[in-house]
Amino acid sequence: MHRIALADIEQPDAFDFVAIPQSERRVIRFRHAGQYIHAPTAALIYQFREVLAGRDTRVAELEQPVFAWK
């Protein structure tokens, strides 16, 4: 469990989206404390940030990293 400040998830560079050869969908990552938190957790945090900002954002089109496929 991580304690994450709202200010951390509101940073413009807090999230990034990367392409992987195994899927046409983008993989989301959240940068926190010098490490990455990957989907599905990163997608949940991202969507929470978007809701707080008043945006209706879907994350169903995002992919999980390959290591989470098993």
C-alpha distance (Angstrom), angle and dihedral (degrees) to the residues before:
residue distance angle dihedral
M1 . . .
H2 3.81 . .
R3 3.77 129.2 .
I4 3.79 106.0 -136.4
A5 3.79 122.3 -172.1
L6 3.79 117.5 -135.7
A7 3.80 87.9 -125.3
D8 3.83 88.2 61.9
I9 3.80 94.7 55.9
E10 3.80 91.8 44.1
Q11 3.82 93.2 60.5
P12 3.82 111.3 113.9
D13 3.82 91.9 -129.3
A14 3.83 96.8 42.2
F15 3.81 92.7 103.3
D16 3.74 131.9 40.5
F17 3.76 134.2 -178.6
V18 3.79 121.9 -140.9
A19 3.77 134.0 -171.6
I20 3.79 122.0 -126.7
P21 3.81 126.0 -165.0
Q22 3.82 92.0 -129.0
S23 3.81 95.5 64.6
E24 3.79 141.9 27.4
R25 3.80 89.5 -138.3
R26 3.81 122.5 89.5
V27 3.81 122.4 -112.1
I28 3.80 116.4 -133.6
R29 3.80 123.3 -143.7
F30 3.80 131.0 -175.7
R31 3.80 117.6 -149.3
H32 3.81 110.5 -140.2
A33 3.82 130.4 162.9
G34 3.80 92.2 -14.8
Q35 3.81 94.7 -51.9
Y36 3.79 137.8 84.7
I37 3.78 126.5 -108.3
H38 3.80 107.9 -158.1
A39 3.78 134.7 -154.9
P40 2.94 137.5 -42.4
T41 3.82 88.5 35.1
A42 3.81 92.7 39.5
A43 3.80 90.2 51.0
L44 3.79 91.3 52.4
I45 3.82 92.4 49.5
Y46 3.82 90.8 46.0
Q47 3.79 92.8 50.8
F48 3.82 90.1 48.2
R49 3.81 89.3 53.4
E50 3.78 90.7 50.4
V51 3.82 92.5 49.9
L52 3.81 90.3 50.8
A53 3.80 88.3 53.5
G54 3.82 91.0 51.3
R55 3.79 95.1 -109.4
D56 3.79 123.6 135.3
T57 3.81 100.3 -137.1
R58 3.80 126.6 170.5
V59 3.80 121.9 -154.0
A60 3.81 99.1 -174.5
E61 3.81 90.9 102.0
L62 3.80 92.6 59.3
E63 3.80 122.6 98.4
Q64 3.77 131.1 -133.9
P65 3.80 119.6 -126.4
V66 3.80 115.3 -92.0
F67 3.82 93.1 -108.5
A68 3.83 88.5 63.6
W69 3.82 94.3 54.7
K70 3.82 95.0 84.8
